[in-house]
Each structure stands twice: as structure tokens, then as C-alpha cells.
């Protein structure tokens, strides 16, 4: 892959009380400290972005308050501690870079959560700082006490606005089809939003389930279906892996920037795990406290439900039912997992109608999440800051065959969702490592009721 160096355009740290600021790249103390490396993280399972930076600090890193002639280390003289603001801007060869140096927008600034001294000598110290976005801090200072009623996605948007002060231009919410009346119960915002995510059903689909996470472009409360059906950018999200990728290359070929240097198959389906999680069949028992009655609902792929539902979207070709399970269904087996739930009756009103009935999402939601994580790959590529968690990429993997002209591996190649990513920056190189997930094999994917063939790109 192409070797890239990192270029910091802005790296400033402001003290927790806001009275002192040190610029590590420009100004009187630019030579006193340097950034050894930096890790920036996004994950669809994390509601906020995080990161780690290692800084080498000397005796000329900051001035003492009230005595500018006396200088010392960042840790003592800034002082560098939890609560400091971090203004960061990194320029990269591929992508628009990372920009958290917008003073006019507090959501475009990072905050130091933890400081650790790794090494200390008479003239220098190595300090590691762990940082996160603003909403990661605010979540621990806020409690939701209001009552919400109506469309779930609208309620989540209101929580993000009222409790986390997320502006509209940094908030993406997939519209939901079901309603829910609930109280905040003095929960933290993200605790409440995470609870709602698995109960939310998007429009025109059979697939419940949402992710709540943050990327550099903002906070997202989006359905799994919207991620699965989103088309990747063929220029910036199309990667290749073959046996020639193992060496490090440096040339002017743009395709070299989209070669995978390392690939590890972390997980490639587990039949017993899928059976136990109810992917193929489940019995769901619901108790109604209004009339003291139980409702039993059996859901199986044999009845055209779960992943066999025509509206069930997949990244690859819909999987076939294993012969062993087909024989069990024909022999009378009706369910593999038993789930129970109590219906929420009434909500804020005095009626006996179920409040967001679990019959709508309980079994199907568990299936959706479990299938999506059934395959997991880890790859390393040249740093590409246009990539974000939750986006889909095309991955072409070399075919292990005597006839290479047949093209990429038709089973392992295809579209994957970026579950998490890490942009790593240091003075001599920068890379992006990703964990990719997928629910099915192949170069085909279904979008609602239709199937689309992904076109492979000429090398």
C-alpha cells in the first residue's frame, strides 16, 4: 500500500479553566512538545468518538502562570489534566482529514478525559491523553426527566437536542414507523437512546433495529436497513486484496491507495450461535397485564418470516436454509429459542392498548442484529479520512482458483459495513484499520423486494 505521512495543521490544548493555551505546532512553545502518535476511533456501538494521543513534553513546553520567564512541562505548567480542550486538525492525502478545531462550534472540539504519564526524566516526559467528543462528557452530566409521546425517532431527536444540545446539522435520524410513550426515568441520554434503538422500526421494512453512534460528521440514530441499503462511493470506498498486497509499495498509481495491506477473518458465521439466538425460528410469549392473558407467536423462516421475509435487506445473497435444519422443520421442530416479554399497557393514557407492542420487534430485532454480525473481517488500508463508521465499502478479494481470470472471489467479495475504524497518525506513516461486518455471502445484495448485482471494478 502507499506510505503516507501525517500532517498536523492544528494541535492546541487549552487548560481546564480556560485561562491558558499551548500551541504545539506554532508559537513560543512549538519546539517544547511534539505529538508522537494519535489514534482516532469511531464505532457504531459507541455513542461518541474517542481517541488517544501520545505527547513528548520537555522543560520548554509551557510557561508558569504569573511568571512567563519560568517554563516547564505541559503536565505541570499548562496544566495538562482532565477537562482540557483539544483543538485538532489533521490533513491526509486521501480524504478531507480530521477537523476538531472549530472554536465557534463546541461540538467540533475534543475534550481530554484522562491523562497518564508513561515516562518521566529530568528533562522530558511522555504523556498519553485520552479524549472524546463533547457529547461523551455531557451524557454523564445530564439526566432525562421529561415524558415523550409519539414517533420514536422524533422523541430521540428531541432528547439529542434538549439534553445533548446537538445542532440539527450534526444530527441524522432515520424516520421510524412505530410510536412509544415513555418517561425519561432519570436515565442518562445514551442509556435511554440505546434502550429505544432495539425497539424502533423504520418505515417500509420488516427489520427492526437501530444504531446510535457518532462520527466526525455528527451523531446518527439510523436503522440497520438504511446502512445496508446505502450505496458506497465507488471512488473512495472500493478496496482490493490479493497476494501482491503483502509488500509496502510507493508509486503514483492511485489504485495503490485502495489496496488492503492486511486482512484477518475474525468471524465467519457460527451455526449453533445463530440457532440459539433465534435466527431461524423462535417462540415468543407475551403477557398482557390488562387482561392477564398470554399470547404465543411462533416465527420461522419456513413461513417466510425473519430473514426469508421479502422485505428483509441483506448485504449479500440471502442465505439458504441448511439441510439439517430443513429436515428438523419437516420433522416437526417449530422453534429454537423461547423469549418472553410483558406488554407495556397504556403508556401515559388510561387505555388497554399495548404501548409499542413487543410483538412488532422482539423476535425480528434479535434476528436482525445477530445476522448482521455473523461475519467479521479486520483490514488495514492507507489512511482514508473519508471513511466513517456505519458506511458500506466494496471489498474485492482475490479468488483462490487455478483460473484467476474468473475475477474476484464470488463468495467473500462484496459489500461490508464498517462497524468500527481507527485512523492512526504518526510522523512517518498513517493508516486506517477497520472492523467490517456482513450478514451474508456474495456479490449480490437485496434491497427491499429487489435484488441488485454489484458491478466489479476493472483493475
C-alpha positions as CSV (number, residue, x, y, z in Angstrom):
1,X,0.0,0.0,0.0
2,X,1.0,3.6,-0.3
3,X,3.1,5.0,2.5
4,X,1.7,8.3,3.9
5,X,2.9,10.7,6.4
6,X,0.7,12.6,8.8
7,X,0.4,16.4,8.8
8,X,-1.0,18.2,11.8
9,X,-2.3,21.6,10.8
10,X,-3.6,22.5,14.3
11,X,-2.8,20.9,17.7
12,X,-3.7,23.1,20.6
13,X,-4.5,22.3,24.2
14,X,-6.4,24.7,26.4
15,X,-6.4,24.3,30.2
16,X,-9.5,23.1,32.0
17,X,-10.1,26.5,33.5
18,X,-9.8,28.1,30.0
19,X,-7.1,30.6,31.1
20,X,-4.1,29.1,29.4
21,X,-3.5,27.6,26.0
22,X,-0.4,26.0,24.3
23,X,0.0,25.6,20.6
24,X,2.3,22.5,19.9
25,X,2.8,23.5,16.3
26,X,3.2,27.3,16.2
27,X,4.2,29.9,18.7
28,X,6.8,30.3,21.5
29,X,6.4,26.8,22.8
30,X,6.1,24.9,19.5
31,X,9.6,23.3,20.0
32,X,8.9,22.2,23.5
33,X,6.5,19.4,22.7
34,X,5.7,17.1,19.9
35,X,3.0,14.6,19.0
36,X,4.4,11.1,18.8
37,X,1.3,9.5,17.5
38,X,-2.5,9.7,17.6
39,X,-5.4,7.2,17.4
40,X,-8.9,8.4,16.4
41,X,-11.8,5.9,16.9
42,X,-15.4,5.6,15.6
43,X,-17.7,2.6,16.3
44,X,-21.4,2.0,15.5
45,X,-21.6,0.6,19.1
46,X,-20.2,3.7,20.7
47,X,-22.4,6.9,21.0
48,X,-19.4,9.2,20.9
49,X,-16.0,9.4,19.2
50,X,-12.8,8.7,21.2
51,X,-9.1,8.8,20.7
52,X,-5.6,8.6,22.3
53,X,-2.6,10.8,21.7
54,X,1.0,10.4,22.9
55,X,2.9,13.7,23.5
56,X,6.6,14.1,24.3
57,X,7.0,17.2,26.5
58,X,10.2,19.0,27.6
59,X,11.1,21.7,30.0
60,X,10.2,24.4,27.4
61,X,6.6,23.3,26.8
62,X,4.6,25.8,28.7
63,X,5.1,29.0,30.8
64,X,4.3,29.2,34.5
65,X,1.2,31.2,35.3
66,X,2.2,34.7,36.5
67,X,5.8,34.1,35.7
68,X,6.4,33.9,31.9
69,X,10.1,33.5,32.3
70,X,9.7,30.2,34.0
71,X,8.9,27.3,31.7
72,X,8.3,23.6,32.2
73,X,6.4,20.5,31.1
74,X,2.8,20.5,29.8
75,X,1.6,18.3,32.6
76,X,2.7,20.8,35.3
77,X,2.7,24.2,33.8
78,X,-0.4,24.2,31.4
79,X,-1.5,22.2,33.4
80,X,-2.4,19.2,31.3
81,X,-5.3,17.4,33.1
82,X,-8.8,16.0,32.6
83,X,-11.2,18.6,31.3
84,X,-8.7,20.4,29.0
85,X,-9.9,21.3,25.5
86,X,-8.1,19.8,22.5
87,X,-8.2,21.6,19.1
88,X,-7.1,19.1,16.4
89,X,-6.9,19.3,12.7
90,X,-5.1,16.6,10.6
91,X,-4.5,16.8,6.9
92,X,-4.4,13.5,4.9
93,X,-3.5,12.6,1.3
94,X,-6.8,10.6,1.0
95,X,-9.9,12.3,2.3
96,X,-10.8,15.6,3.8
97,X,-8.9,15.0,7.1
98,X,-10.0,15.3,10.7
99,X,-11.1,18.7,11.9
100,X,-12.0,19.3,15.5
101,X,-10.6,22.9,15.7
102,X,-13.8,24.9,15.2
103,X,-14.0,27.2,18.2
104,X,-17.3,28.6,17.2
105,X,-18.9,25.1,17.5
106,X,-18.4,23.3,20.8
107,X,-19.3,20.0,19.2
108,X,-16.3,20.4,16.9
109,X,-13.9,20.5,19.8
110,X,-12.5,17.5,21.7
111,X,-12.1,17.2,25.4
112,X,-9.5,15.3,27.4
113,X,-10.9,12.7,29.6
114,X,-7.8,11.1,31.1
115,X,-4.1,11.9,31.4
116,X,-1.4,9.4,32.1
117,X,2.4,9.9,32.4
118,X,4.1,7.0,30.6
119,X,7.7,8.0,31.3
120,X,9.4,10.8,33.2
121,X,13.0,12.1,33.3
122,X,14.8,15.2,34.5
123,X,14.3,17.0,31.1
124,X,11.3,15.4,29.5
125,X,8.2,13.3,30.0
126,X,5.9,11.2,27.8
127,X,2.3,11.8,28.4
128,X,-0.7,9.9,27.0
129,X,-4.0,11.7,26.8
130,X,-7.4,10.1,26.1
131,X,-10.0,12.3,24.6
132,X,-13.6,12.2,23.5
133,X,-16.2,14.4,21.9
134,X,-18.4,16.9,23.8
135,X,-21.5,14.7,23.9
136,X,-19.5,11.9,25.6
137,X,-18.9,14.3,28.5
138,X,-22.4,15.8,28.5
139,X,-24.0,12.4,28.7
140,X,-22.6,11.9,32.2
141,X,-23.9,15.3,33.4
142,X,-27.5,15.0,32.1
143,X,-30.5,13.0,33.3
144,X,-33.7,12.7,31.2
145,X,-36.8,13.5,33.2
146,X,-39.3,14.6,30.6
147,X,-42.1,12.4,29.2
148,X,-42.2,11.7,25.5
149,X,-45.1,10.6,23.3
150,X,-45.4,9.8,19.6
151,X,-42.9,8.7,16.9
152,X,-39.8,7.2,18.5
153,X,-37.4,8.8,16.0
154,X,-38.9,12.2,16.8
155,X,-38.5,11.5,20.6
156,X,-34.8,10.6,20.1
157,X,-34.2,13.8,18.1
158,X,-35.8,15.8,20.9
159,X,-33.6,14.1,23.5
160,X,-30.5,14.8,21.4
161,X,-31.5,18.5,21.1
162,X,-32.6,19.1,24.6
163,X,-30.2,17.1,26.7
164,X,-27.1,16.9,24.5
165,X,-27.6,20.2,22.6
166,X,-26.7,18.6,19.3
167,X,-27.5,21.0,16.5
168,X,-29.7,20.0,13.6
169,X,-26.8,20.0,11.1
170,X,-24.9,17.4,13.1
171,X,-27.9,15.1,13.7
172,X,-29.1,12.3,11.4
173,X,-32.2,10.3,12.3
174,X,-33.9,7.6,10.2
175,X,-37.7,8.1,10.5
176,X,-39.5,5.3,12.4
177,X,-42.9,3.8,11.8
178,X,-43.9,3.0,15.4
179,X,-44.8,5.2,18.3
180,X,-44.0,4.9,22.0
181,X,-45.0,6.8,25.1
182,X,-42.3,6.8,27.8
183,X,-40.7,8.7,30.6
184,X,-37.1,9.6,30.9
185,X,-36.9,7.8,34.3
186,X,-33.8,10.0,35.1
187,X,-31.7,7.9,32.8
188,X,-28.6,9.2,31.0
189,X,-29.5,10.2,27.5
190,X,-27.4,7.5,25.8
191,X,-28.8,4.8,28.2
192,X,-32.3,5.8,27.2
193,X,-31.5,6.0,23.4
194,X,-29.8,2.6,23.5
195,X,-32.9,1.1,25.0
196,X,-35.1,2.7,22.3
197,X,-32.8,1.6,19.5
198,X,-33.7,-2.1,19.6
199,X,-37.4,-1.2,19.8
200,X,-37.5,1.1,16.8
201,X,-38.9,0.0,13.4
202,X,-38.1,2.1,10.3
203,X,-40.5,2.9,7.6
204,X,-41.5,0.2,5.0
205,X,-39.5,-2.7,6.3
206,X,-39.6,-5.9,8.2
207,X,-36.3,-5.2,10.0
208,X,-36.4,-3.5,13.5
209,X,-33.2,-2.2,15.0
210,X,-31.2,1.0,15.0
211,X,-27.7,2.0,15.8
212,X,-26.9,5.2,17.8
213,X,-23.4,6.4,17.3
214,X,-21.2,9.4,16.4
215,X,-18.7,10.0,13.6
216,X,-16.8,13.1,12.7
217,X,-19.8,14.3,10.7
218,X,-22.2,14.1,13.7
219,X,-24.5,11.9,15.7
220,X,-26.6,9.3,14.0
221,X,-29.7,7.4,15.0
222,X,-30.1,5.3,11.9
223,X,-31.8,2.0,11.1
224,X,-29.7,-1.1,10.2
225,X,-31.7,-1.2,6.9
226,X,-30.6,2.3,5.9
227,X,-26.9,1.3,6.4
228,X,-27.3,-1.9,4.5
229,X,-29.1,-0.3,1.5
230,X,-26.8,2.7,1.2
231,X,-24.6,2.6,-1.9
232,X,-20.8,3.0,-1.2
233,X,-18.8,5.6,-3.1
234,X,-17.0,3.7,-5.8
235,X,-14.0,6.0,-5.8
236,X,-13.3,6.3,-2.1
237,X,-14.9,3.1,-0.7
238,X,-13.7,0.4,-3.1
239,X,-10.8,-1.8,-1.9
240,X,-8.8,-4.7,-3.2
241,X,-7.0,-7.6,-1.6
242,X,-4.7,-10.0,-3.3
243,X,-1.4,-11.9,-2.7
244,X,0.6,-8.9,-4.0
245,X,-0.6,-6.6,-1.3
246,X,1.8,-8.0,1.4
247,X,4.6,-5.7,0.5
248,X,4.7,-1.9,1.0
249,X,4.8,0.0,-2.2
250,X,5.3,3.6,-3.1
251,X,4.3,4.7,-6.6
252,X,2.0,7.1,-8.4
253,X,-0.8,4.6,-9.1
254,X,-4.0,5.8,-7.4
255,X,-5.2,2.3,-7.1
256,X,-2.3,1.6,-4.7
257,X,-4.1,3.8,-2.2
258,X,-7.0,1.4,-2.1
259,X,-5.2,-1.9,-1.6
260,X,-5.7,-3.8,1.6
261,X,-2.3,-4.5,3.2
262,X,-3.6,-6.9,5.9
263,X,-6.8,-8.9,6.2
264,X,-7.9,-11.2,9.1
265,X,-11.1,-13.2,9.2
266,X,-12.2,-12.7,12.8
267,X,-15.6,-14.4,12.4
268,X,-17.3,-16.4,9.6
269,X,-20.7,-17.5,10.9
270,X,-21.5,-19.9,13.7
271,X,-24.4,-22.2,13.2
272,X,-25.1,-23.1,16.8
273,X,-24.9,-19.4,17.9
274,X,-27.4,-18.5,15.2
275,X,-29.7,-21.3,16.1
276,X,-29.7,-20.3,19.8
277,X,-30.3,-16.6,19.0
278,X,-33.4,-17.5,17.1
279,X,-32.2,-16.6,13.6
280,X,-34.2,-19.5,12.1
281,X,-37.1,-20.0,14.4
282,X,-38.3,-18.7,17.8
283,X,-41.3,-18.9,20.1
284,X,-42.3,-15.6,21.7
285,X,-44.6,-15.4,24.7
286,X,-46.2,-12.1,25.7
287,X,-48.1,-11.4,28.9
288,X,-50.8,-8.7,28.8
289,X,-51.3,-7.3,32.4
290,X,-54.6,-5.7,31.3
291,X,-56.4,-9.0,30.8
292,X,-54.0,-11.5,32.3
293,X,-53.7,-13.4,29.1
294,X,-50.7,-14.8,27.3
295,X,-50.0,-14.6,23.5
296,X,-47.7,-17.1,21.8
297,X,-46.2,-16.3,18.4
298,X,-44.1,-18.8,16.5
299,X,-41.8,-17.3,13.9
300,X,-39.9,-19.4,11.4
301,X,-38.1,-18.9,8.2
302,X,-40.2,-21.8,6.8
303,X,-43.2,-19.4,7.0
304,X,-41.4,-16.7,5.0
305,X,-40.5,-14.7,8.1
306,X,-37.3,-13.5,9.7
307,X,-34.5,-13.3,7.0
308,X,-36.8,-15.0,4.5
309,X,-39.2,-12.1,4.6
310,X,-39.3,-10.4,1.1
311,X,-38.6,-7.1,2.8
312,X,-35.5,-8.3,4.7
313,X,-32.5,-6.5,3.2
314,X,-29.1,-8.1,3.1
315,X,-25.6,-7.0,2.1
316,X,-25.0,-10.3,0.1
317,X,-27.1,-13.0,-1.3
318,X,-29.8,-14.2,1.0
319,X,-28.6,-17.4,2.7
320,X,-30.1,-20.8,2.1
321,X,-31.6,-22.8,5.0
322,X,-29.1,-25.5,6.0
323,X,-30.4,-29.0,5.0
324,X,-30.0,-30.2,8.6
325,X,-32.4,-27.5,9.9
326,X,-34.8,-28.1,6.9
327,X,-35.1,-31.7,8.0
328,X,-35.8,-30.7,11.5
329,X,-38.6,-28.3,10.5
330,X,-40.1,-31.1,8.3
331,X,-39.8,-33.4,11.3
332,X,-42.0,-31.1,13.5
333,X,-39.4,-28.7,15.1
334,X,-41.1,-25.3,15.4
335,X,-38.8,-23.2,17.5
336,X,-35.2,-23.0,18.7
337,X,-35.4,-20.1,21.2
338,X,-38.1,-19.1,23.6
339,X,-38.4,-15.4,24.5
340,X,-40.8,-13.8,27.0
341,X,-41.9,-10.2,27.5
342,X,-44.5,-8.2,29.3
343,X,-46.6,-5.8,27.2
344,X,-46.5,-2.2,28.2
345,X,-50.2,-1.3,28.5
346,X,-51.5,2.3,28.4
347,X,-48.4,4.4,28.4
348,X,-49.4,7.8,29.6
349,X,-53.1,7.2,28.7
350,X,-55.7,5.2,30.6
351,X,-56.4,2.6,27.9
352,X,-55.6,-1.1,27.4
353,X,-53.8,-0.8,24.1
354,X,-50.2,-2.1,24.0
355,X,-47.7,0.7,24.1
356,X,-45.2,-0.1,21.3
357,X,-46.1,-3.8,21.4
358,X,-43.0,-6.1,21.5
359,X,-44.9,-8.4,19.1
360,X,-43.7,-6.0,16.4
361,X,-40.0,-6.0,17.1
362,X,-39.0,-8.5,19.7
363,X,-38.0,-11.6,17.7
364,X,-37.3,-9.9,14.4
365,X,-35.0,-7.4,16.1
366,X,-32.8,-10.1,17.7
367,X,-32.5,-11.8,14.3
368,X,-31.5,-8.6,12.6
369,X,-28.7,-7.8,15.0
370,X,-27.4,-11.3,15.2
371,X,-27.3,-11.9,11.4
372,X,-25.6,-8.6,10.7
373,X,-22.7,-9.5,13.0
374,X,-22.4,-13.1,11.6
375,X,-19.3,-12.3,9.5
376,X,-16.5,-10.1,10.7
377,X,-13.3,-9.1,8.9
378,X,-10.4,-6.8,10.0
379,X,-8.4,-4.9,7.4
380,X,-5.7,-2.3,7.3
381,X,-5.6,0.3,4.4
382,X,-3.8,3.6,3.7
383,X,-5.3,6.3,5.8
384,X,-8.6,7.5,4.3
385,X,-10.4,10.0,6.4
386,X,-13.4,10.0,4.1
387,X,-14.4,6.7,5.7
388,X,-16.8,6.7,8.6
389,X,-18.2,4.0,10.9
390,X,-21.6,2.8,9.6
391,X,-20.7,3.3,5.9
392,X,-20.5,0.4,3.5
393,X,-17.5,-0.4,1.4
394,X,-16.9,-2.7,-1.5
395,X,-14.2,-5.3,-0.9
396,X,-12.8,-7.4,-3.7
397,X,-10.8,-10.4,-2.5
398,X,-8.6,-12.5,-4.8
399,X,-10.1,-15.8,-5.9
400,X,-8.1,-18.9,-4.8
401,X,-8.5,-20.7,-8.1
402,X,-6.5,-22.1,-11.0
403,X,-8.3,-19.7,-13.2
404,X,-7.5,-16.2,-12.0
405,X,-9.2,-14.6,-15.0
406,X,-12.6,-15.6,-13.4
407,X,-12.3,-12.5,-11.3
408,X,-12.6,-11.9,-7.5
409,X,-13.8,-14.5,-5.0
410,X,-17.6,-14.6,-5.6
411,X,-18.3,-15.6,-2.0
412,X,-16.1,-13.4,0.2
413,X,-16.1,-10.3,-2.0
414,X,-18.9,-7.9,-1.8
415,X,-20.2,-5.1,0.4
416,X,-19.4,-4.8,4.1
417,X,-20.5,-2.3,6.8
418,X,-17.7,-0.5,8.7
419,X,-18.5,-1.5,12.3
420,X,-15.5,0.4,13.7
421,X,-12.5,2.2,12.4
422,X,-9.2,3.7,13.8
423,X,-7.3,6.4,12.0
424,X,-3.6,6.1,13.1
425,X,-1.3,9.1,12.6
426,X,2.4,9.4,13.2
427,X,5.3,11.3,11.6
428,X,6.3,8.7,9.1
429,X,3.0,6.9,8.3
430,X,-0.7,6.9,8.7
431,X,-3.2,4.1,8.2
432,X,-6.8,3.2,8.7
433,X,-7.8,-0.1,10.3
434,X,-11.4,-1.3,10.2
435,X,-13.6,-4.0,11.5
436,X,-16.1,-4.9,8.8
437,X,-19.3,-6.9,9.4
438,X,-21.7,-8.6,7.0
439,X,-24.8,-10.7,7.2
440,X,-24.4,-12.9,4.1
441,X,-22.1,-14.1,1.3
442,X,-21.6,-13.0,-2.2
443,X,-21.6,-10.1,-4.7
444,X,-25.3,-9.7,-4.6
445,X,-27.5,-7.8,-2.1
446,X,-31.2,-7.4,-1.7
447,X,-32.8,-4.0,-1.2
448,X,-36.3,-4.4,0.0
449,X,-38.0,-6.7,-2.5
450,X,-35.5,-6.3,-5.3
451,X,-32.0,-7.8,-5.9
452,X,-29.2,-5.8,-7.4
453,X,-26.0,-7.1,-8.8
454,X,-22.9,-5.2,-7.7
455,X,-20.6,-4.3,-10.6
456,X,-16.9,-5.2,-10.0
457,X,-14.4,-2.6,-10.9
458,X,-11.7,-3.2,-13.5
459,X,-8.2,-3.3,-12.0
